[in-house]
Amino acid sequence: MNLNNLHNVYFIGIGGIGMSALARYFKFIGKNVAGYDRTESPLTMELTGLGIGIHYEDRLSLVPKNFMDKGNTLIVYTPAVPKDHSEYLYFVTRGFEVKKRSEVLGLITEDTFCFAVAGTHGKTTTSSILAHLLKETGTPLTAFLGGISEDFNSNFLLEGTEYSVVEADEFDRSFLRLSPNVACITSMDADHLDIYGDSEALKKSFADFALKIKPNGKLFVHNGLPIPGITYGIEDGSDFSITNVNVKEGVYEFDINTPVITLRKVRFAKPGRHNLLNALAAFSMALETGAPADRLANALLTFKGVQRRFTYQVQSGDFIFIDDYAHHPSEIDAVHQAVTEMHRGKKVLAVFQPHLFSRTRDFADDFADSLSKFDSVILLDIYPARESPLEGIDSNWLLSKIDNPNKKLLKKSDLVAEIKKQAPVILVTMGAGDIGLEVPKIKKELGYAN
């Protein structure tokens, strides 16, 4: 399939973070772009602002007529779209070129020097740091990110086409469509068991991904993962390792040890040991471009972050508000480690919106253990995303498992009043659903509106 011969690209599920990055790409290179999504969001509004037509009803009559020409139209869909979606069924049964997002990403990047970041946690931050490092060292790259980079204010970056940076998503085994030159696996914790069935099948999928690397390519793996590769870690003798970690005025200072050189007193400002690992993985991969190690190390300090990844929403003398995308027990543990390391001795109120009924069911005890570590916990109702409810699986059931006397289940409409009542020193909101939309409301009601 030659993407250059296409005039039109139509997206089913255009508002997803990965889909919207692809939509930006095709719009940027001069294609006609339009799409459907279930609901309007900040991402879809941004796409509309770029001149991309979007509708929110599954109705074929709303698809622009020029996108009904199957000779020069590509249909891109996300696996989250139901297979009985009427637009999807129409295009599939009428012989249109219909491809998953991951297939299209593979086509775009196959002729580039491709960096792919895989892992159940850390993909978005690691790939965003990597894109930042490459941009700062003048590397001609295109980046497709799974979050909004605060450095680019976008999930898409086009600075050239020689190199590409992509997230290798394990959901629906999408990452097996890629053929990277350099890849990284950050983690392989059990997740997406609704897709894989068990953790062993998930691990096999990551092993299959490792086999997709091009001949003479390289694989970086977090030390301890059961896949051979170039290891990275903290104070553990890895091939690439961070040692002598200190925190100075909220900024990490440390040494980076590579097989060739040791860089002293490197600085990085994003909290959490998990973010140190993400930074090290990105740094190690970026060296494969031949960029000077000292320039890459200096660029780490200027990385601003990714929206909803331990993002400080408020930092005043007596109140700190942090928002994070954490939706898995391991990610909640990472948030707890970061907030307690950076703000020692201060009490933390955690607000958590569970994401998916199946994930809540599969990891209920782990969620309960992770949330119990905070001083106070507020649970919101489960965000269903693509799922229908499961009998007996709800936030009240999860709440009963949390071993913490300071716990409550609330509706979103009652959240601000409870936050005011508790008057926390540190507030942390977490979840992958629509809890992020509550952040501006919370700030406004607490008197911290921008």
Backbone torsions as a table, in degrees:
resi	resn	phi	psi	omega
1	MET	NA	126.9	179.8
2	ASN	-102.0	108.9	-178.2
3	LEU	-64.5	-25.1	-178.2
4	ASN	-67.0	-24.6	-177.5
5	ASN	-84.0	-6.2	-178.7
6	LEU	-85.3	143.0	174.7
7	HIS	-102.8	-33.4	-172.0
8	ASN	-123.8	140.2	174.5
9	VAL	-130.9	120.7	-177.9
10	TYR	-115.5	130.2	-175.0
11	PHE	-109.4	129.7	172.9
12	ILE	-103.8	105.0	-171.7
13	GLY	99.0	40.4	-171.5
14	ILE	-66.7	-19.0	-174.8
15	GLY	-82.8	-5.9	177.2
16	GLY	-66.1	155.3	-174.5
17	ILE	-63.6	-40.2	178.6
18	GLY	-75.2	-39.2	179.8
19	MET	-65.5	-41.2	-178.3
20	SER	-65.7	-32.7	176.3
21	ALA	-64.6	-42.0	176.5
22	LEU	-64.3	-39.7	178.4
23	ALA	-60.8	-43.0	177.4
24	ARG	-60.0	-42.8	-179.1
25	TYR	-58.6	-51.6	-176.8
26	PHE	-66.2	-36.4	176.1
27	LYS	-63.8	-40.6	-177.2
28	PHE	-65.4	-34.1	-178.5
29	ILE	-91.4	10.5	169.6
30	GLY	96.2	13.2	177.7
31	LYS	-84.4	156.7	169.7
32	ASN	-78.4	126.6	-174.6
33	VAL	-127.7	135.5	174.2
34	ALA	-151.4	173.2	-179.5
35	GLY	-176.7	173.4	176.8
36	TYR	-116.4	145.7	164.0
37	ASP	-147.0	160.6	-174.9
38	ARG	-70.9	-39.2	-177.2
39	THR	-138.5	151.7	174.1
40	GLU	-72.4	144.6	-178.7
41	SER	-149.5	171.0	175.3
42	PRO	-56.0	-36.1	179.1
43	LEU	-66.7	-45.3	-179.8
44	THR	-67.0	-33.7	178.0
45	MET	-66.5	-36.3	176.0
46	GLU	-65.3	-41.1	178.3
47	LEU	-64.4	-40.9	176.6
48	THR	-59.6	-38.3	177.7
49	GLY	-64.1	-21.5	176.7
50	LEU	-86.6	0.6	-179.6
51	GLY	92.5	17.2	178.8
52	ILE	-94.0	122.6	-179.4
53	GLY	-78.0	128.7	-178.7
54	ILE	-133.2	136.6	172.3
55	HIS	-123.8	164.0	-169.3
56	TYR	-124.3	17.0	173.6
57	GLU	-121.5	137.8	177.8
58	ASP	-77.3	80.5	-176.4
59	ARG	-141.9	119.2	-173.4
60	LEU	-60.9	-30.5	-178.6
61	SER	-65.6	-16.3	179.7
62	LEU	-87.2	-9.7	177.1
63	VAL	-74.5	126.3	-180.0
64	PRO	-55.8	141.3	-171.5
65	LYS	-59.8	-34.1	-177.6
66	ASN	-69.0	-14.9	177.7
67	PHE	-88.0	1.1	179.5
68	MET	-93.5	6.4	177.1
69	ASP	-92.5	105.3	-174.0
70	LYS	-71.8	-12.3	-179.9
71	GLY	-70.9	-26.8	-177.3
72	ASN	-137.5	29.3	-179.7
73	THR	-124.4	132.6	173.3
74	LEU	-105.0	131.5	175.8
75	ILE	-103.9	124.2	179.4
76	VAL	-114.7	130.7	-180.0
77	TYR	-131.1	156.4	174.9
78	THR	-97.1	145.1	178.5
79	PRO	-60.3	-16.9	179.6
80	ALA	-73.1	-14.2	179.7
81	VAL	-74.8	130.1	179.4
82	PRO	-61.1	144.1	-177.7
83	LYS	-71.4	-11.1	175.6
84	ASP	-96.5	10.8	176.7
85	HIS	-61.0	127.0	-170.1
86	SER	-65.4	-38.7	178.6
87	GLU	-65.5	-45.2	179.0
88	TYR	-58.0	-47.6	-178.9
89	LEU	-62.1	-38.9	180.0
90	TYR	-61.0	-51.0	-175.6
91	PHE	-67.0	-37.4	179.4
92	VAL	-66.2	-44.8	-175.5
93	THR	-79.0	-14.9	-179.4
94	ARG	-98.3	7.3	174.1
95	GLY	81.2	19.7	174.9
96	PHE	-70.4	158.8	171.9
97	GLU	-76.5	106.1	-176.0
98	VAL	-118.0	122.5	-177.2
99	LYS	-136.0	148.5	172.5
100	LYS	-67.9	155.8	176.8
101	ARG	-52.7	-43.7	-176.5
102	SER	-64.7	-35.5	177.8
103	GLU	-63.4	-42.4	-179.0
104	VAL	-67.2	-40.5	177.5
105	LEU	-60.4	-40.1	177.3
106	GLY	-63.0	-40.5	178.8
107	LEU	-64.9	-41.7	-178.0
108	ILE	-65.7	-37.8	-171.5
109	THR	-96.5	-6.3	-171.5
110	GLU	-64.4	-26.9	-179.9
111	ASP	-100.1	13.1	176.5
112	THR	-108.2	168.4	167.3
113	PHE	-81.6	104.7	-166.9
114	CYS	-99.7	126.2	169.4
115	PHE	-99.3	125.5	179.7
116	ALA	-124.8	129.2	-179.1
117	VAL	-109.9	118.2	179.9
118	ALA	-115.6	163.4	178.3
119	GLY	142.5	147.9	179.9
120	THR	-71.1	-21.2	174.0
121	HIS	-137.3	149.0	171.7
122	GLY	92.5	-4.8	-177.6
123	LYS	-58.2	-50.7	-172.4
124	THR	-65.7	-46.2	-179.0
125	THR	-66.4	-44.5	-178.9
126	THR	-61.9	-45.7	-179.7
127	SER	-67.9	-32.4	177.7
128	SER	-70.4	-39.8	175.3
129	ILE	-63.3	-44.3	179.9
130	LEU	-59.7	-46.1	178.5
131	ALA	-61.2	-40.3	178.4
132	HIS	-62.9	-46.1	-179.3
133	LEU	-61.8	-43.4	-179.4
134	LEU	-65.9	-41.7	178.0
135	LYS	-62.4	-43.9	-177.8
136	GLU	-66.5	-21.3	178.7
137	THR	-104.1	16.0	172.1
138	GLY	75.8	24.4	-179.1
139	THR	-82.4	129.0	178.8
140	PRO	-74.8	102.6	-172.7
141	LEU	-134.7	158.9	167.2
142	THR	-119.0	133.5	-177.8
143	ALA	-126.5	131.9	174.3
144	PHE	-114.2	110.7	-171.4
145	LEU	-111.3	155.1	-179.6
146	GLY	-95.4	17.9	177.4
147	GLY	-161.2	172.0	-179.8
148	ILE	-88.2	109.6	177.8
149	SER	-68.3	130.7	176.9
150	GLU	-75.0	-15.7	175.8
151	ASP	-77.4	-36.8	-178.0
152	PHE	-106.3	-9.4	-173.6
153	ASN	52.6	39.8	-177.3
154	SER	-164.1	165.0	171.6
155	ASN	-100.8	13.2	-177.5
156	PHE	-142.4	137.5	178.1
157	LEU	-137.5	131.3	176.6
158	LEU	-128.2	102.3	178.9
159	GLU	-118.1	6.3	-176.5
160	GLY	151.4	176.6	-174.7
161	THR	-125.2	5.2	-178.9
162	GLU	-72.0	-37.8	180.0
163	TYR	-119.3	153.8	174.0
164	SER	-137.0	149.2	176.2
165	VAL	-124.4	124.4	-178.7
166	VAL	-137.1	154.9	169.0
167	GLU	-87.0	131.6	178.0
168	ALA	-97.7	96.8	-170.5
169	ASP	-84.0	126.0	-179.7
170	GLU	-78.7	-17.2	180.0
171	PHE	-58.3	130.2	178.5
172	ASP	60.0	21.4	179.9
173	ARG	57.8	29.8	-175.9
174	SER	-60.9	-32.4	-174.8
175	PHE	-68.0	-10.8	178.3
176	LEU	-76.7	-2.2	175.3
177	ARG	-87.2	-7.8	-176.2
178	LEU	-97.0	156.3	174.3
179	SER	-135.0	75.5	-173.5
180	PRO	-75.4	157.7	170.2
181	ASN	-83.5	-40.7	178.8
182	VAL	-131.9	129.7	-179.2
183	ALA	-131.4	164.5	179.3
184	CYS	-140.9	141.8	171.0
185	ILE	-120.1	114.2	-174.8
186	THR	-85.2	-31.0	-173.8
187	SER	-168.9	158.4	179.7
188	MET	-140.5	37.7	177.8
189	ASP	-65.6	148.4	178.8
190	ALA	-57.2	130.1	176.0
191	ASP	-164.6	168.2	-179.4
192	HIS	53.6	40.5	-179.4
193	LEU	-69.4	-15.6	172.6
194	ASP	-67.3	-23.0	177.4
195	ILE	-94.0	-45.5	-170.3
196	TYR	-92.8	-25.6	-178.4
197	GLY	90.6	-50.0	177.8
198	ASP	-151.8	169.8	-174.5
199	SER	-68.2	-28.2	-179.9
200	GLU	-66.5	-38.3	177.4
201	ALA	-66.2	-36.3	176.9
202	LEU	-63.6	-46.1	-179.9
203	LYS	-61.4	-39.9	178.3
204	LYS	-62.5	-36.9	179.6
205	SER	-64.2	-39.0	176.3
206	PHE	-66.1	-37.8	176.6
207	ALA	-63.9	-38.5	176.5
208	ASP	-64.3	-38.8	177.7
209	PHE	-61.1	-41.7	179.6
210	ALA	-59.1	-31.3	179.8
211	LEU	-75.5	-11.9	-179.3
212	LYS	-81.3	-10.2	-179.0
213	ILE	-65.3	138.5	-177.1
214	LYS	-64.4	156.3	177.1
215	PRO	-52.9	138.6	-177.6
216	ASN	67.8	12.1	175.5
217	GLY	-79.8	179.7	-177.6
218	LYS	-132.1	146.1	176.1
219	LEU	-122.8	124.3	174.3
220	PHE	-100.8	133.5	-179.5
221	VAL	-132.0	140.6	173.0
222	HIS	-59.9	127.1	-176.3
223	ASN	-53.5	130.9	180.0
224	GLY	107.2	-15.9	177.6
225	LEU	-73.7	147.3	-173.8
226	PRO	-82.3	40.5	178.1
227	ILE	-133.6	128.6	-178.8
228	PRO	-67.8	142.5	178.5
229	GLY	175.8	-174.2	175.1
230	ILE	-78.6	121.0	-171.2
231	THR	-89.9	151.2	171.6
232	TYR	-138.3	149.8	-178.1
233	GLY	-175.9	-175.3	-178.6
234	ILE	-116.1	121.0	175.3
235	GLU	52.2	39.9	-176.0
236	ASP	-134.9	15.1	177.1
237	GLY	72.3	20.8	179.2
238	SER	-67.1	166.8	176.4
239	ASP	-57.9	-42.7	171.2
240	PHE	-117.2	120.7	-175.0
241	SER	-138.0	150.8	172.9
242	ILE	-101.7	132.4	178.0
243	THR	-134.5	167.9	175.4
244	ASN	55.4	52.0	-177.2
245	VAL	-79.3	130.0	173.8
246	ASN	-134.7	155.2	174.1
247	VAL	-112.9	121.6	-179.3
248	LYS	-127.0	111.1	180.0
249	GLU	53.2	45.4	175.9
250	GLY	78.4	8.3	-179.5
251	VAL	-122.2	135.0	175.4
252	TYR	-73.8	140.1	170.0
253	GLU	-128.8	132.8	-170.5
254	PHE	-161.7	172.0	173.6
255	ASP	-106.3	145.6	172.5
256	ILE	-111.9	123.2	178.7
257	ASN	-106.4	118.5	176.1
258	THR	-109.8	170.7	177.2
259	PRO	-62.0	-14.2	-174.5
260	VAL	-114.9	-35.5	-169.5
261	ILE	-145.5	155.8	170.6
262	THR	-117.1	127.3	178.5
263	LEU	-104.3	125.6	-174.2
264	ARG	-96.1	147.0	171.4
265	LYS	53.0	45.2	172.2
266	VAL	-72.0	144.7	-177.0
267	ARG	-123.0	144.4	-178.8
268	PHE	-151.0	133.7	-166.9
269	ALA	-102.1	-3.3	-179.4
270	LYS	-86.7	127.2	-174.9
271	PRO	-68.4	154.0	172.0
272	GLY	104.1	135.2	177.3
273	ARG	-62.3	-30.9	177.3
274	HIS	-62.5	-34.4	178.1
275	ASN	-74.8	-29.9	172.3
276	LEU	-61.5	-42.6	177.7
277	LEU	-64.1	-41.5	177.3
278	ASN	-60.7	-42.4	179.6
279	ALA	-64.3	-41.9	-179.7
280	LEU	-65.6	-42.2	178.5
281	ALA	-61.2	-45.5	-179.9
282	ALA	-63.7	-43.7	178.2
283	PHE	-59.5	-46.1	-177.6
284	SER	-63.0	-41.8	178.6
285	MET	-67.0	-42.0	-176.6
286	ALA	-62.4	-27.8	177.5
287	LEU	-59.9	-22.4	-178.2
288	GLU	-69.2	-12.1	174.8
289	THR	-82.9	-10.4	-175.5
290	GLY	86.5	5.9	178.1
291	ALA	-65.4	146.3	-179.3
292	PRO	-60.8	134.4	-177.3
293	ALA	-60.2	-37.9	-178.0
294	ASP	-69.3	-35.0	177.2
295	ARG	-67.3	-40.2	177.6
296	LEU	-63.9	-42.8	-179.9
297	ALA	-63.4	-41.6	179.3
298	ASN	-65.9	-32.9	-179.0
299	ALA	-70.7	-20.7	178.4
300	LEU	-58.9	-38.3	-176.8
301	LEU	-66.3	-28.0	-176.3
302	THR	-87.7	-0.3	176.9
303	PHE	-68.2	124.3	-175.4
304	LYS	-86.2	-33.7	179.3
305	GLY	126.9	-172.5	179.0
306	VAL	-126.2	136.9	179.4
307	GLN	-56.4	135.2	178.5
308	ARG	68.4	21.8	168.9
309	ARG	-118.5	93.0	-175.1
310	PHE	46.4	54.4	-178.3
311	THR	-90.5	122.7	175.6
312	TYR	-74.8	112.0	177.0
313	GLN	-87.6	-34.6	177.9
314	VAL	-140.5	132.6	172.6
315	GLN	-136.4	89.3	176.2
316	SER	-114.8	178.6	-175.6
317	GLY	-60.9	-34.6	-174.4
318	ASP	-121.3	8.5	-178.9
319	PHE	-151.9	132.6	176.8
320	ILE	-127.2	131.4	179.9
321	PHE	-125.0	120.2	-178.7
322	ILE	-120.2	136.2	177.6
323	ASP	-119.3	138.1	-176.7
324	ASP	-145.5	151.1	-177.9
325	TYR	-80.7	0.6	-172.8
326	ALA	-48.8	125.7	180.0
327	HIS	-140.4	13.2	179.3
328	HIS	-133.9	147.2	-178.2
329	PRO	-52.7	-39.2	179.1
330	SER	-63.9	-35.5	179.3
331	GLU	-72.3	-37.1	176.0
332	ILE	-64.1	-40.2	175.8
333	ASP	-60.6	-40.5	179.7
334	ALA	-64.7	-39.5	176.9
335	VAL	-63.7	-43.7	179.9
336	HIS	-61.8	-43.3	179.0
337	GLN	-61.0	-44.7	-177.1
338	ALA	-65.7	-45.9	-175.1
339	VAL	-70.0	-34.7	-180.0
340	THR	-77.3	-27.3	176.8
341	GLU	-74.4	-40.8	-176.3
342	MET	-83.2	-22.6	-176.4
343	HIS	-133.6	64.3	-173.5
344	ARG	-60.5	135.1	172.7
345	GLY	81.4	-1.0	-178.1
346	LYS	-98.0	139.0	-178.0
347	LYS	-76.6	142.0	-173.4
348	VAL	-122.2	128.0	170.9
349	LEU	-98.3	120.7	179.2
350	ALA	-105.0	128.2	173.6
351	VAL	-110.1	123.4	-175.3
352	PHE	-128.1	130.6	173.5
353	GLN	-108.8	106.4	178.7
354	PRO	-59.4	148.6	-176.9
355	HIS	-121.7	116.1	-179.4
356	LEU	80.0	133.7	176.2
357	PHE	-66.0	-39.9	-177.6
358	SER	-66.0	-42.2	179.3
359	ARG	-66.1	-39.7	177.6
360	THR	-61.4	-43.6	177.7
361	ARG	-63.1	-47.4	-173.2
362	ASP	-68.2	-30.1	-173.5
363	PHE	-124.8	26.4	-173.9
364	ALA	-55.9	-48.2	-177.7
365	ASP	-64.5	-38.1	178.2
366	ASP	-68.5	-41.0	175.0
367	PHE	-58.3	-45.4	-178.2
368	ALA	-61.2	-43.8	179.0
369	ASP	-62.6	-43.3	-178.1
370	SER	-66.2	-44.5	-177.6
371	LEU	-71.7	-27.8	-179.7
372	SER	-63.9	-18.9	-177.2
373	LYS	-72.3	-22.5	-178.3
374	PHE	-78.4	160.1	-178.0
375	ASP	-70.3	-33.0	-179.9
376	SER	-149.0	145.3	-174.7
377	VAL	-132.9	133.0	170.0
378	ILE	-119.0	125.5	175.1
379	LEU	-101.3	140.2	170.0
380	LEU	-104.7	169.2	177.9
381	ASP	-62.9	154.9	-179.8
382	ILE	-65.3	132.9	174.4
383	TYR	-84.3	118.0	-170.2
384	PRO	-76.1	-28.4	-174.2
385	ALA	52.1	-117.2	-174.4
386	ARG	-87.3	-0.1	-169.4
387	GLU	-104.6	156.2	168.9
388	SER	-93.6	155.9	-179.3
389	PRO	-58.4	150.6	174.6
390	LEU	-111.3	134.4	-176.1
391	GLU	-58.4	128.8	176.3
392	GLY	82.4	-5.0	-178.4
393	ILE	-105.9	105.0	176.8
394	ASP	-151.1	176.7	-176.0
395	SER	-69.7	-28.0	177.2
396	ASN	-65.3	-38.8	175.8
397	TRP	-63.6	-43.5	177.9
398	LEU	-65.0	-40.4	-180.0
399	LEU	-58.0	-38.2	-177.5
400	SER	-64.2	-21.8	-178.6
401	LYS	-88.4	-13.9	-176.5
402	ILE	-79.2	123.8	-178.4
403	ASP	-91.5	77.7	-177.7
404	ASN	-155.9	121.8	-178.1
405	PRO	-68.0	-19.8	-177.4
406	ASN	-102.3	72.8	-177.6
407	LYS	-136.5	146.6	-179.5
408	LYS	-149.3	151.2	170.4
409	LEU	-108.9	126.1	-175.9
410	LEU	-133.4	156.1	166.0
411	LYS	-80.4	153.5	179.9
412	LYS	-58.7	-31.9	-178.5
413	SER	-66.1	-20.4	-179.2
414	ASP	-101.8	2.3	-171.1
415	LEU	-66.5	-49.2	-175.5
416	VAL	-61.8	-41.2	-179.8
417	ALA	-60.5	-39.8	-180.0
418	GLU	-70.6	-37.9	176.9
419	ILE	-62.0	-43.4	177.8
420	LYS	-61.3	-40.9	-178.7
421	LYS	-64.3	-42.8	-178.3
422	GLN	-77.8	-25.4	178.2
423	ALA	46.6	60.0	-176.4
424	PRO	-70.8	154.4	171.4
425	VAL	-75.6	-40.6	177.3
426	ILE	-127.4	127.6	176.4
427	LEU	-113.9	130.5	176.6
428	VAL	-124.9	123.6	173.3
429	THR	-106.3	137.5	-175.4
430	MET	-139.4	146.1	175.0
431	GLY	146.6	158.3	-178.0
432	ALA	-106.2	5.7	179.9
433	GLY	-88.0	-130.9	-178.8
434	ASP	-100.8	16.5	179.6
435	ILE	-63.1	-27.4	178.2
436	GLY	-60.6	-27.4	178.7
437	LEU	-72.4	-16.7	178.5
438	GLU	-81.5	-17.2	-174.5
439	VAL	-59.0	-49.3	178.5
440	PRO	-60.9	-35.8	179.1
441	LYS	-64.9	-43.4	179.8
442	ILE	-61.6	-46.4	-179.3
443	LYS	-60.8	-42.4	-178.0
444	LYS	-65.4	-46.0	-177.8
445	GLU	-68.2	-26.5	178.2
446	LEU	-89.9	0.0	176.1
447	GLY	87.3	24.1	-179.7
448	TYR	-121.7	31.0	-179.4
449	ALA	-64.8	146.3	-179.2
450	ASN	-67.8	NA	NA
